[in-house]
Amino acid sequence: MKHVPYGERWTCERCGSTWNTSQIPPEEYWGIMREMRRYRLSVIGVALGLAVVFGILALFVAATLVILLPLTLAGWFIWYMPRWRRKVRQRARSLPKWQLHPE
């Protein structure tokens, strides 16, 4: 099995068959790409939100609150990210599978 970018053709060196990934319906493919991008952007948004909150707390409340940052990051990587990865993997496994035919 070879990974080929969407919209490109690939020719098998062994059998000479040409495969075209444009056989995948574009609306389905780009819908999946948008959904996966949303998953990534949601994680980035939460991380930026935490950074802003800690920055504001450190500036206006007490600089010693920055000490809580490592604890928050530990919680982030121990609790939130595994759940997020599990959700993304589960969604990726449930995606449609297309049967391409040689040209």
Phi and psi restraints in degrees (range 20) as a CNS / XPLOR table:
assign (resid 1 and name C) (resid 2 and name N)
       (resid 2 and name CA) (resid 2 and name C) 1.0 -124.4 20.0 2
assign (resid 2 and name N) (resid 2 and name CA)
       (resid 2 and name C) (resid 3 and name N) 1.0 142.2 20.0 2
assign (resid 2 and name C) (resid 3 and name N)
       (resid 3 and name CA) (resid 3 and name C) 1.0 -91.4 20.0 2
assign (resid 3 and name N) (resid 3 and name CA)
       (resid 3 and name C) (resid 4 and name N) 1.0 125.3 20.0 2
assign (resid 3 and name C) (resid 4 and name N)
       (resid 4 and name CA) (resid 4 and name C) 1.0 -126.6 20.0 2
assign (resid 4 and name N) (resid 4 and name CA)
       (resid 4 and name C) (resid 5 and name N) 1.0 132.9 20.0 2
assign (resid 4 and name C) (resid 5 and name N)
       (resid 5 and name CA) (resid 5 and name C) 1.0 -58.1 20.0 2
assign (resid 5 and name N) (resid 5 and name CA)
       (resid 5 and name C) (resid 6 and name N) 1.0 150.2 20.0 2
assign (resid 5 and name C) (resid 6 and name N)
       (resid 6 and name CA) (resid 6 and name C) 1.0 -60.0 20.0 2
assign (resid 6 and name N) (resid 6 and name CA)
       (resid 6 and name C) (resid 7 and name N) 1.0 137.8 20.0 2
assign (resid 6 and name C) (resid 7 and name N)
       (resid 7 and name CA) (resid 7 and name C) 1.0 88.4 20.0 2
assign (resid 7 and name N) (resid 7 and name CA)
       (resid 7 and name C) (resid 8 and name N) 1.0 -1.3 20.0 2
assign (resid 7 and name C) (resid 8 and name N)
       (resid 8 and name CA) (resid 8 and name C) 1.0 -106.5 20.0 2
assign (resid 8 and name N) (resid 8 and name CA)
       (resid 8 and name C) (resid 9 and name N) 1.0 161.8 20.0 2
assign (resid 8 and name C) (resid 9 and name N)
       (resid 9 and name CA) (resid 9 and name C) 1.0 -103.7 20.0 2
assign (resid 9 and name N) (resid 9 and name CA)
       (resid 9 and name C) (resid 10 and name N) 1.0 152.5 20.0 2
assign (resid 9 and name C) (resid 10 and name N)
       (resid 10 and name CA) (resid 10 and name C) 1.0 -139.2 20.0 2
assign (resid 10 and name N) (resid 10 and name CA)
       (resid 10 and name C) (resid 11 and name N) 1.0 136.8 20.0 2
assign (resid 10 and name C) (resid 11 and name N)
       (resid 11 and name CA) (resid 11 and name C) 1.0 -111.6 20.0 2
assign (resid 11 and name N) (resid 11 and name CA)
       (resid 11 and name C) (resid 12 and name N) 1.0 127.1 20.0 2
assign (resid 11 and name C) (resid 12 and name N)
       (resid 12 and name CA) (resid 12 and name C) 1.0 -70.3 20.0 2
assign (resid 12 and name N) (resid 12 and name CA)
       (resid 12 and name C) (resid 13 and name N) 1.0 130.4 20.0 2
assign (resid 12 and name C) (resid 13 and name N)
       (resid 13 and name CA) (resid 13 and name C) 1.0 -70.1 20.0 2
assign (resid 13 and name N) (resid 13 and name CA)
       (resid 13 and name C) (resid 14 and name N) 1.0 -29.6 20.0 2
assign (resid 13 and name C) (resid 14 and name N)
       (resid 14 and name CA) (resid 14 and name C) 1.0 -78.7 20.0 2
assign (resid 14 and name N) (resid 14 and name CA)
       (resid 14 and name C) (resid 15 and name N) 1.0 -48.5 20.0 2
assign (resid 14 and name C) (resid 15 and name N)
       (resid 15 and name CA) (resid 15 and name C) 1.0 -106.3 20.0 2
assign (resid 15 and name N) (resid 15 and name CA)
       (resid 15 and name C) (resid 16 and name N) 1.0 -13.9 20.0 2
assign (resid 15 and name C) (resid 16 and name N)
       (resid 16 and name CA) (resid 16 and name C) 1.0 81.1 20.0 2
assign (resid 16 and name N) (resid 16 and name CA)
       (resid 16 and name C) (resid 17 and name N) 1.0 3.7 20.0 2
assign (resid 16 and name C) (resid 17 and name N)
       (resid 17 and name CA) (resid 17 and name C) 1.0 -71.8 20.0 2
assign (resid 17 and name N) (resid 17 and name CA)
       (resid 17 and name C) (resid 18 and name N) 1.0 143.0 20.0 2
assign (resid 17 and name C) (resid 18 and name N)
       (resid 18 and name CA) (resid 18 and name C) 1.0 -106.4 20.0 2
assign (resid 18 and name N) (resid 18 and name CA)
       (resid 18 and name C) (resid 19 and name N) 1.0 131.6 20.0 2
assign (resid 18 and name C) (resid 19 and name N)
       (resid 19 and name CA) (resid 19 and name C) 1.0 -115.9 20.0 2
assign (resid 19 and name N) (resid 19 and name CA)
       (resid 19 and name C) (resid 20 and name N) 1.0 137.6 20.0 2
assign (resid 19 and name C) (resid 20 and name N)
       (resid 20 and name CA) (resid 20 and name C) 1.0 -120.3 20.0 2
assign (resid 20 and name N) (resid 20 and name CA)
       (resid 20 and name C) (resid 21 and name N) 1.0 118.6 20.0 2
assign (resid 20 and name C) (resid 21 and name N)
       (resid 21 and name CA) (resid 21 and name C) 1.0 -75.4 20.0 2
assign (resid 21 and name N) (resid 21 and name CA)
       (resid 21 and name C) (resid 22 and name N) 1.0 -7.6 20.0 2
assign (resid 21 and name C) (resid 22 and name N)
       (resid 22 and name CA) (resid 22 and name C) 1.0 -69.4 20.0 2
assign (resid 22 and name N) (resid 22 and name CA)
       (resid 22 and name C) (resid 23 and name N) 1.0 -7.0 20.0 2
assign (resid 22 and name C) (resid 23 and name N)
       (resid 23 and name CA) (resid 23 and name C) 1.0 -69.3 20.0 2
assign (resid 23 and name N) (resid 23 and name CA)
       (resid 23 and name C) (resid 24 and name N) 1.0 -18.4 20.0 2
assign (resid 23 and name C) (resid 24 and name N)
       (resid 24 and name CA) (resid 24 and name C) 1.0 -74.7 20.0 2
assign (resid 24 and name N) (resid 24 and name CA)
       (resid 24 and name C) (resid 25 and name N) 1.0 130.5 20.0 2
assign (resid 24 and name C) (resid 25 and name N)
       (resid 25 and name CA) (resid 25 and name C) 1.0 -58.9 20.0 2
assign (resid 25 and name N) (resid 25 and name CA)
       (resid 25 and name C) (resid 26 and name N) 1.0 124.6 20.0 2
assign (resid 25 and name C) (resid 26 and name N)
       (resid 26 and name CA) (resid 26 and name C) 1.0 -59.4 20.0 2
assign (resid 26 and name N) (resid 26 and name CA)
       (resid 26 and name C) (resid 27 and name N) 1.0 -37.7 20.0 2
assign (resid 26 and name C) (resid 27 and name N)
       (resid 27 and name CA) (resid 27 and name C) 1.0 -66.0 20.0 2
assign (resid 27 and name N) (resid 27 and name CA)
       (resid 27 and name C) (resid 28 and name N) 1.0 -36.3 20.0 2
assign (resid 27 and name C) (resid 28 and name N)
       (resid 28 and name CA) (resid 28 and name C) 1.0 -68.5 20.0 2
assign (resid 28 and name N) (resid 28 and name CA)
       (resid 28 and name C) (resid 29 and name N) 1.0 -47.1 20.0 2
assign (resid 28 and name C) (resid 29 and name N)
       (resid 29 and name CA) (resid 29 and name C) 1.0 -60.9 20.0 2
assign (resid 29 and name N) (resid 29 and name CA)
       (resid 29 and name C) (resid 30 and name N) 1.0 -50.1 20.0 2
assign (resid 29 and name C) (resid 30 and name N)
       (resid 30 and name CA) (resid 30 and name C) 1.0 -71.4 20.0 2
assign (resid 30 and name N) (resid 30 and name CA)
       (resid 30 and name C) (resid 31 and name N) 1.0 -27.3 20.0 2
assign (resid 30 and name C) (resid 31 and name N)
       (resid 31 and name CA) (resid 31 and name C) 1.0 -64.2 20.0 2
assign (resid 31 and name N) (resid 31 and name CA)
       (resid 31 and name C) (resid 32 and name N) 1.0 -42.4 20.0 2
assign (resid 31 and name C) (resid 32 and name N)
       (resid 32 and name CA) (resid 32 and name C) 1.0 -64.9 20.0 2
assign (resid 32 and name N) (resid 32 and name CA)
       (resid 32 and name C) (resid 33 and name N) 1.0 -42.3 20.0 2
assign (resid 32 and name C) (resid 33 and name N)
       (resid 33 and name CA) (resid 33 and name C) 1.0 -62.6 20.0 2
assign (resid 33 and name N) (resid 33 and name CA)
       (resid 33 and name C) (resid 34 and name N) 1.0 -40.6 20.0 2
assign (resid 33 and name C) (resid 34 and name N)
       (resid 34 and name CA) (resid 34 and name C) 1.0 -63.7 20.0 2
assign (resid 34 and name N) (resid 34 and name CA)
       (resid 34 and name C) (resid 35 and name N) 1.0 -41.5 20.0 2
assign (resid 34 and name C) (resid 35 and name N)
       (resid 35 and name CA) (resid 35 and name C) 1.0 -63.5 20.0 2
assign (resid 35 and name N) (resid 35 and name CA)
       (resid 35 and name C) (resid 36 and name N) 1.0 -44.4 20.0 2
assign (resid 35 and name C) (resid 36 and name N)
       (resid 36 and name CA) (resid 36 and name C) 1.0 -65.3 20.0 2
assign (resid 36 and name N) (resid 36 and name CA)
       (resid 36 and name C) (resid 37 and name N) 1.0 -36.6 20.0 2
assign (resid 36 and name C) (resid 37 and name N)
       (resid 37 and name CA) (resid 37 and name C) 1.0 -64.2 20.0 2
assign (resid 37 and name N) (resid 37 and name CA)
       (resid 37 and name C) (resid 38 and name N) 1.0 -40.1 20.0 2
assign (resid 37 and name C) (resid 38 and name N)
       (resid 38 and name CA) (resid 38 and name C) 1.0 -61.2 20.0 2
assign (resid 38 and name N) (resid 38 and name CA)
       (resid 38 and name C) (resid 39 and name N) 1.0 -40.9 20.0 2
assign (resid 38 and name C) (resid 39 and name N)
       (resid 39 and name CA) (resid 39 and name C) 1.0 -59.0 20.0 2
assign (resid 39 and name N) (resid 39 and name CA)
       (resid 39 and name C) (resid 40 and name N) 1.0 -46.8 20.0 2
assign (resid 39 and name C) (resid 40 and name N)
       (resid 40 and name CA) (resid 40 and name C) 1.0 -64.9 20.0 2
assign (resid 40 and name N) (resid 40 and name CA)
       (resid 40 and name C) (resid 41 and name N) 1.0 -43.3 20.0 2
assign (resid 40 and name C) (resid 41 and name N)
       (resid 41 and name CA) (resid 41 and name C) 1.0 -67.3 20.0 2
assign (resid 41 and name N) (resid 41 and name CA)
       (resid 41 and name C) (resid 42 and name N) 1.0 -30.7 20.0 2
assign (resid 41 and name C) (resid 42 and name N)
       (resid 42 and name CA) (resid 42 and name C) 1.0 -65.0 20.0 2
assign (resid 42 and name N) (resid 42 and name CA)
       (resid 42 and name C) (resid 43 and name N) 1.0 -40.5 20.0 2
assign (resid 42 and name C) (resid 43 and name N)
       (resid 43 and name CA) (resid 43 and name C) 1.0 -66.4 20.0 2
assign (resid 43 and name N) (resid 43 and name CA)
       (resid 43 and name C) (resid 44 and name N) 1.0 -42.2 20.0 2
assign (resid 43 and name C) (resid 44 and name N)
       (resid 44 and name CA) (resid 44 and name C) 1.0 -63.6 20.0 2
assign (resid 44 and name N) (resid 44 and name CA)
       (resid 44 and name C) (resid 45 and name N) 1.0 -41.1 20.0 2
assign (resid 44 and name C) (resid 45 and name N)
       (resid 45 and name CA) (resid 45 and name C) 1.0 -62.1 20.0 2
assign (resid 45 and name N) (resid 45 and name CA)
       (resid 45 and name C) (resid 46 and name N) 1.0 -44.0 20.0 2
assign (resid 45 and name C) (resid 46 and name N)
       (resid 46 and name CA) (resid 46 and name C) 1.0 -64.2 20.0 2
assign (resid 46 and name N) (resid 46 and name CA)
       (resid 46 and name C) (resid 47 and name N) 1.0 -42.9 20.0 2
assign (resid 46 and name C) (resid 47 and name N)
       (resid 47 and name CA) (resid 47 and name C) 1.0 -62.7 20.0 2
assign (resid 47 and name N) (resid 47 and name CA)
       (resid 47 and name C) (resid 48 and name N) 1.0 -43.4 20.0 2
assign (resid 47 and name C) (resid 48 and name N)
       (resid 48 and name CA) (resid 48 and name C) 1.0 -65.4 20.0 2
assign (resid 48 and name N) (resid 48 and name CA)
       (resid 48 and name C) (resid 49 and name N) 1.0 -37.7 20.0 2
assign (resid 48 and name C) (resid 49 and name N)
       (resid 49 and name CA) (resid 49 and name C) 1.0 -61.3 20.0 2
assign (resid 49 and name N) (resid 49 and name CA)
       (resid 49 and name C) (resid 50 and name N) 1.0 -44.2 20.0 2
assign (resid 49 and name C) (resid 50 and name N)
       (resid 50 and name CA) (resid 50 and name C) 1.0 -63.1 20.0 2
assign (resid 50 and name N) (resid 50 and name CA)
       (resid 50 and name C) (resid 51 and name N) 1.0 -41.7 20.0 2
assign (resid 50 and name C) (resid 51 and name N)
       (resid 51 and name CA) (resid 51 and name C) 1.0 -62.3 20.0 2
assign (resid 51 and name N) (resid 51 and name CA)
       (resid 51 and name C) (resid 52 and name N) 1.0 -42.0 20.0 2
assign (resid 51 and name C) (resid 52 and name N)
       (resid 52 and name CA) (resid 52 and name C) 1.0 -65.3 20.0 2
assign (resid 52 and name N) (resid 52 and name CA)
       (resid 52 and name C) (resid 53 and name N) 1.0 -44.3 20.0 2
assign (resid 52 and name C) (resid 53 and name N)
       (resid 53 and name CA) (resid 53 and name C) 1.0 -60.2 20.0 2
assign (resid 53 and name N) (resid 53 and name CA)
       (resid 53 and name C) (resid 54 and name N) 1.0 -46.9 20.0 2
assign (resid 53 and name C) (resid 54 and name N)
       (resid 54 and name CA) (resid 54 and name C) 1.0 -67.1 20.0 2
assign (resid 54 and name N) (resid 54 and name CA)
       (resid 54 and name C) (resid 55 and name N) 1.0 -35.7 20.0 2
assign (resid 54 and name C) (resid 55 and name N)
       (resid 55 and name CA) (resid 55 and name C) 1.0 -63.0 20.0 2
assign (resid 55 and name N) (resid 55 and name CA)
       (resid 55 and name C) (resid 56 and name N) 1.0 -44.9 20.0 2
assign (resid 55 and name C) (resid 56 and name N)
       (resid 56 and name CA) (resid 56 and name C) 1.0 -65.9 20.0 2
assign (resid 56 and name N) (resid 56 and name CA)
       (resid 56 and name C) (resid 57 and name N) 1.0 -43.5 20.0 2
assign (resid 56 and name C) (resid 57 and name N)
       (resid 57 and name CA) (resid 57 and name C) 1.0 -61.2 20.0 2
assign (resid 57 and name N) (resid 57 and name CA)
       (resid 57 and name C) (resid 58 and name N) 1.0 -42.5 20.0 2
assign (resid 57 and name C) (resid 58 and name N)
       (resid 58 and name CA) (resid 58 and name C) 1.0 -65.9 20.0 2
assign (resid 58 and name N) (resid 58 and name CA)
       (resid 58 and name C) (resid 59 and name N) 1.0 -36.6 20.0 2
assign (resid 58 and name C) (resid 59 and name N)
       (resid 59 and name CA) (resid 59 and name C) 1.0 -76.6 20.0 2
assign (resid 59 and name N) (resid 59 and name CA)
       (resid 59 and name C) (resid 60 and name N) 1.0 -43.0 20.0 2
assign (resid 59 and name C) (resid 60 and name N)
       (resid 60 and name CA) (resid 60 and name C) 1.0 -104.8 20.0 2
assign (resid 60 and name N) (resid 60 and name CA)
       (resid 60 and name C) (resid 61 and name N) 1.0 -22.7 20.0 2
assign (resid 60 and name C) (resid 61 and name N)
       (resid 61 and name CA) (resid 61 and name C) 1.0 -102.2 20.0 2
assign (resid 61 and name N) (resid 61 and name CA)
       (resid 61 and name C) (resid 62 and name N) 1.0 -70.1 20.0 2
assign (resid 61 and name C) (resid 62 and name N)
       (resid 62 and name CA) (resid 62 and name C) 1.0 -161.0 20.0 2
assign (resid 62 and name N) (resid 62 and name CA)
       (resid 62 and name C) (resid 63 and name N) 1.0 134.2 20.0 2
assign (resid 62 and name C) (resid 63 and name N)
       (resid 63 and name CA) (resid 63 and name C) 1.0 -65.3 20.0 2
assign (resid 63 and name N) (resid 63 and name CA)
       (resid 63 and name C) (resid 64 and name N) 1.0 -22.2 20.0 2
assign (resid 63 and name C) (resid 64 and name N)
       (resid 64 and name CA) (resid 64 and name C) 1.0 -70.3 20.0 2
assign (resid 64 and name N) (resid 64 and name CA)
       (resid 64 and name C) (resid 65 and name N) 1.0 -14.9 20.0 2
assign (resid 64 and name C) (resid 65 and name N)
       (resid 65 and name CA) (resid 65 and name C) 1.0 -67.3 20.0 2
assign (resid 65 and name N) (resid 65 and name CA)
       (resid 65 and name C) (resid 66 and name N) 1.0 -16.0 20.0 2
assign (resid 65 and name C) (resid 66 and name N)
       (resid 66 and name CA) (resid 66 and name C) 1.0 -63.1 20.0 2
assign (resid 66 and name N) (resid 66 and name CA)
       (resid 66 and name C) (resid 67 and name N) 1.0 -21.7 20.0 2
assign (resid 66 and name C) (resid 67 and name N)
       (resid 67 and name CA) (resid 67 and name C) 1.0 -61.7 20.0 2
assign (resid 67 and name N) (resid 67 and name CA)
       (resid 67 and name C) (resid 68 and name N) 1.0 -27.4 20.0 2
assign (resid 67 and name C) (resid 68 and name N)
       (resid 68 and name CA) (resid 68 and name C) 1.0 -73.7 20.0 2
assign (resid 68 and name N) (resid 68 and name CA)
       (resid 68 and name C) (resid 69 and name N) 1.0 -15.2 20.0 2
assign (resid 68 and name C) (resid 69 and name N)
       (resid 69 and name CA) (resid 69 and name C) 1.0 -58.1 20.0 2
assign (resid 69 and name N) (resid 69 and name CA)
       (resid 69 and name C) (resid 70 and name N) 1.0 -48.1 20.0 2
assign (resid 69 and name C) (resid 70 and name N)
       (resid 70 and name CA) (resid 70 and name C) 1.0 -59.7 20.0 2
assign (resid 70 and name N) (resid 70 and name CA)
       (resid 70 and name C) (resid 71 and name N) 1.0 -36.4 20.0 2
assign (resid 70 and name C) (resid 71 and name N)
       (resid 71 and name CA) (resid 71 and name C) 1.0 -66.3 20.0 2
assign (resid 71 and name N) (resid 71 and name CA)
       (resid 71 and name C) (resid 72 and name N) 1.0 -41.1 20.0 2
assign (resid 71 and name C) (resid 72 and name N)
       (resid 72 and name CA) (resid 72 and name C) 1.0 -64.9 20.0 2
assign (resid 72 and name N) (resid 72 and name CA)
       (resid 72 and name C) (resid 73 and name N) 1.0 -43.0 20.0 2
assign (resid 72 and name C) (resid 73 and name N)
       (resid 73 and name CA) (resid 73 and name C) 1.0 -63.0 20.0 2
assign (resid 73 and name N) (resid 73 and name CA)
       (resid 73 and name C) (resid 74 and name N) 1.0 -38.7 20.0 2
assign (resid 73 and name C) (resid 74 and name N)
       (resid 74 and name CA) (resid 74 and name C) 1.0 -61.9 20.0 2
assign (resid 74 and name N) (resid 74 and name CA)
       (resid 74 and name C) (resid 75 and name N) 1.0 -45.0 20.0 2
assign (resid 74 and name C) (resid 75 and name N)
       (resid 75 and name CA) (resid 75 and name C) 1.0 -62.2 20.0 2
assign (resid 75 and name N) (resid 75 and name CA)
       (resid 75 and name C) (resid 76 and name N) 1.0 -38.2 20.0 2
assign (resid 75 and name C) (resid 76 and name N)
       (resid 76 and name CA) (resid 76 and name C) 1.0 -58.5 20.0 2
assign (resid 76 and name N) (resid 76 and name CA)
       (resid 76 and name C) (resid 77 and name N) 1.0 -50.5 20.0 2
assign (resid 76 and name C) (resid 77 and name N)
       (resid 77 and name CA) (resid 77 and name C) 1.0 -79.2 20.0 2
assign (resid 77 and name N) (resid 77 and name CA)
       (resid 77 and name C) (resid 78 and name N) 1.0 -23.7 20.0 2
assign (resid 77 and name C) (resid 78 and name N)
       (resid 78 and name CA) (resid 78 and name C) 1.0 -89.2 20.0 2
assign (resid 78 and name N) (resid 78 and name CA)
       (resid 78 and name C) (resid 79 and name N) 1.0 -37.1 20.0 2
assign (resid 78 and name C) (resid 79 and name N)
       (resid 79 and name CA) (resid 79 and name C) 1.0 -105.0 20.0 2
assign (resid 79 and name N) (resid 79 and name CA)
       (resid 79 and name C) (resid 80 and name N) 1.0 -53.8 20.0 2
assign (resid 79 and name C) (resid 80 and name N)
       (resid 80 and name CA) (resid 80 and name C) 1.0 -74.8 20.0 2
assign (resid 80 and name N) (resid 80 and name CA)
       (resid 80 and name C) (resid 81 and name N) 1.0 -50.7 20.0 2
assign (resid 80 and name C) (resid 81 and name N)
       (resid 81 and name CA) (resid 81 and name C) 1.0 -62.5 20.0 2
assign (resid 81 and name N) (resid 81 and name CA)
       (resid 81 and name C) (resid 82 and name N) 1.0 -41.3 20.0 2
assign (resid 81 and name C) (resid 82 and name N)
       (resid 82 and name CA) (resid 82 and name C) 1.0 -61.0 20.0 2
assign (resid 82 and name N) (resid 82 and name CA)
       (resid 82 and name C) (resid 83 and name N) 1.0 -38.8 20.0 2
assign (resid 82 and name C) (resid 83 and name N)
       (resid 83 and name CA) (resid 83 and name C) 1.0 -65.5 20.0 2
assign (resid 83 and name N) (resid 83 and name CA)
       (resid 83 and name C) (resid 84 and name N) 1.0 -41.5 20.0 2
assign (resid 83 and name C) (resid 84 and name N)
       (resid 84 and name CA) (resid 84 and name C) 1.0 -63.5 20.0 2
assign (resid 84 and name N) (resid 84 and name CA)
       (resid 84 and name C) (resid 85 and name N) 1.0 -46.3 20.0 2
assign (resid 84 and name C) (resid 85 and name N)
       (resid 85 and name CA) (resid 85 and name C) 1.0 -61.3 20.0 2
assign (resid 85 and name N) (resid 85 and name CA)
       (resid 85 and name C) (resid 86 and name N) 1.0 -41.6 20.0 2
assign (resid 85 and name C) (resid 86 and name N)
       (resid 86 and name CA) (resid 86 and name C) 1.0 -61.5 20.0 2
assign (resid 86 and name N) (resid 86 and name CA)
       (resid 86 and name C) (resid 87 and name N) 1.0 -41.9 20.0 2
assign (resid 86 and name C) (resid 87 and name N)
       (resid 87 and name CA) (resid 87 and name C) 1.0 -64.6 20.0 2
assign (resid 87 and name N) (resid 87 and name CA)
       (resid 87 and name C) (resid 88 and name N) 1.0 -43.2 20.0 2
assign (resid 87 and name C) (resid 88 and name N)
       (resid 88 and name CA) (resid 88 and name C) 1.0 -67.2 20.0 2
assign (resid 88 and name N) (resid 88 and name CA)
       (resid 88 and name C) (resid 89 and name N) 1.0 -42.5 20.0 2
assign (resid 88 and name C) (resid 89 and name N)
       (resid 89 and name CA) (resid 89 and name C) 1.0 -63.7 20.0 2
assign (resid 89 and name N) (resid 89 and name CA)
       (resid 89 and name C) (resid 90 and name N) 1.0 -41.5 20.0 2
assign (resid 89 and name C) (resid 90 and name N)
       (resid 90 and name CA) (resid 90 and name C) 1.0 -62.3 20.0 2
assign (resid 90 and name N) (resid 90 and name CA)
       (resid 90 and name C) (resid 91 and name N) 1.0 -42.3 20.0 2
assign (resid 90 and name C) (resid 91 and name N)
       (resid 91 and name CA) (resid 91 and name C) 1.0 -65.7 20.0 2
assign (resid 91 and name N) (resid 91 and name CA)
       (resid 91 and name C) (resid 92 and name N) 1.0 -40.8 20.0 2
assign (resid 91 and name C) (resid 92 and name N)
       (resid 92 and name CA) (resid 92 and name C) 1.0 -63.7 20.0 2
assign (resid 92 and name N) (resid 92 and name CA)
       (resid 92 and name C) (resid 93 and name N) 1.0 -37.4 20.0 2
assign (resid 92 and name C) (resid 93 and name N)
       (resid 93 and name CA) (resid 93 and name C) 1.0 -68.7 20.0 2
assign (resid 93 and name N) (resid 93 and name CA)
       (resid 93 and name C) (resid 94 and name N) 1.0 -26.3 20.0 2
assign (resid 93 and name C) (resid 94 and name N)
       (resid 94 and name CA) (resid 94 and name C) 1.0 -90.9 20.0 2
assign (resid 94 and name N) (resid 94 and name CA)
       (resid 94 and name C) (resid 95 and name N) 1.0 2.6 20.0 2
assign (resid 94 and name C) (resid 95 and name N)
       (resid 95 and name CA) (resid 95 and name C) 1.0 -67.2 20.0 2
assign (resid 95 and name N) (resid 95 and name CA)
       (resid 95 and name C) (resid 96 and name N) 1.0 154.2 20.0 2
assign (resid 95 and name C) (resid 96 and name N)
       (resid 96 and name CA) (resid 96 and name C) 1.0 -66.0 20.0 2
assign (resid 96 and name N) (resid 96 and name CA)
       (resid 96 and name C) (resid 97 and name N) 1.0 151.2 20.0 2
assign (resid 96 and name C) (resid 97 and name N)
       (resid 97 and name CA) (resid 97 and name C) 1.0 -113.8 20.0 2
assign (resid 97 and name N) (resid 97 and name CA)
       (resid 97 and name C) (resid 98 and name N) 1.0 130.6 20.0 2
assign (resid 97 and name C) (resid 98 and name N)
       (resid 98 and name CA) (resid 98 and name C) 1.0 -104.1 20.0 2
assign (resid 98 and name N) (resid 98 and name CA)
       (resid 98 and name C) (resid 99 and name N) 1.0 141.1 20.0 2
assign (resid 98 and name C) (resid 99 and name N)
       (resid 99 and name CA) (resid 99 and name C) 1.0 -99.3 20.0 2
assign (resid 99 and name N) (resid 99 and name CA)
       (resid 99 and name C) (resid 100 and name N) 1.0 103.7 20.0 2
assign (resid 99 and name C) (resid 100 and name N)
       (resid 100 and name CA) (resid 100 and name C) 1.0 -83.0 20.0 2
assign (resid 100 and name N) (resid 100 and name CA)
       (resid 100 and name C) (resid 101 and name N) 1.0 148.8 20.0 2
assign (resid 100 and name C) (resid 101 and name N)
       (resid 101 and name CA) (resid 101 and name C) 1.0 -116.4 20.0 2
assign (resid 101 and name N) (resid 101 and name CA)
       (resid 101 and name C) (resid 102 and name N) 1.0 141.7 20.0 2
assign (resid 101 and name C) (resid 102 and name N)
       (resid 102 and name CA) (resid 102 and name C) 1.0 -65.4 20.0 2
assign (resid 102 and name N) (resid 102 and name CA)
       (resid 102 and name C) (resid 103 and name N) 1.0 150.1 20.0 2
